[in-house]
Amino acid sequence: MLPSTDLSDIAQFIDNWSAIVDIALDKPLEDLPDFSISPFHTVVVDAVNNAVRHGNADWIRINFTMEADAIVVSIRNNGNPRGSSRVGLGTTHLDLLAPHQWTRSTNDAGITQLVARLEKANAKPAPLSR
């Protein structure tokens, strides 16, 4: 299954999770440039699933800023930070969609933040397993 290029699929995914976790976007999805919809969808799905399923997060905040040929996605959550260095599907997707341009860190307050710069040149569909 390939990630959607339809904003309604992303909105539905976020809405579905909102039943069990406080999840919010800082901007309307309609602000996303066309090239970024599919990679954004992939990154958000992976990050939300990981935060809730592996980190037991109860809130998630999704932010994005636009540049000329890229968007920078920032996803914060209060879940337990990942204790393992195991490379999973989310990491593989990030390496494909934002090669050498993503970080995941946890601050002293326990807030985990993923920041990924998704360039137009790397915007290719990545398979979703969800």
N, C-alpha and C positions, 0 to 999 in steps of 0.2 A: 504494500500500500504506500503510495506517495503522499507527502504532506499536501494539504489543500492550498490552493491559491485563492480561496474564497474567504473573505473576512468573516462571513457568518459562521464558518466552521470554527474559527478561533474564538469568536464570541460565545458560541455554544459550549466549547470546551471550558472556558472560564466560568460561564454560568453554571455548568454542571458541577464544577468543583466548589462553587460558592455555597452550595448546600452544606458543605462540611468544613470549609475553611474560609476565613476572611481574606478574600482576594480582590485586588483592585488595580486598575490601570490608571496612570496619571494623565493620559491623553486618549482621545478617541482613536479606535483602530483605523478609522477612515483617514487619519493623518499619515499612515504608513505609505511610503512609495511602493509602486507595483512590484519592483524587483525584490523588495524585502519581505513580502508577505509569506512566501513559502519558508525561507530560512527563519524568519521570526516565529512562525508557527512551530517549527521543529524545536527551536531553542526553548520556547515557552512550555511546550508539552513536556519536554525532558526535565526542565527545571522544576515545574510544578509537581510532576509525578515524583521526582526525587525528594523534594522538600517535604511532601506529605507522607509518602510511603516509607522513605528511609530516615527522614529527619523528624517525623511527627510534628511538623510545623502547624501552627494554628492561624498564622497570617502570612500573606505573601503580597509584595508590592512590585508591580511591573512598570518600568519607566523606559522610554526610548527618546533619543534625541537624533535629529537628522543632520547629516552632513551632505556635501555635494553628491558623492557617489557611495554613501554608506549610511548605516544607522548604527547607533551605539545603544545596546540593550543593557539595562541594569535590572536585575531581579534580586530583591532582598527577601529574607524570611527569617523567622525565629526558631527554626527547627534545630535539632541537634546536629552539630557539624559532623561531616563524614570522617570517621576515624580510619578508614581504610584507604590505601593508595591504589586499589583495584580500578582498572580502566573499564568503564562500562560503555553502553551505547551512547549515553549523553556526552561523554568525553569524546568519543569517536566522532559524533556529529559536530561538536564544537571544533575539533581539529580540522574537519573538512570545510565547515562554513566560515570559520574565523581563525585560519591558521596563524599561530603565534600572536593572536590578537584577542585573547580572552584570559580572564583571571577569575579565580574563586577564592575568597578569603572570608575569615570570620574575625570579627572584632572582639574586644574585651567584654562587651555586653552580650556576646553570643549571637549576634546578628550575622548571618551568612549572606554574602553578596557575590553574585555572578555578574561580571561585566564582559560583554562580547561586542566587538566591532565587526559588523556584517557588511562587507564591501560588495558592491554590485558585481565586481569581477568574479567573486566566489559564490554568487547566488545560483546554486544548482540544487535541484531537488535531492534530498537525502531520504532514504527509505525510513519509514516509521514502523516500529514493531508494536505499537500500542493499539 
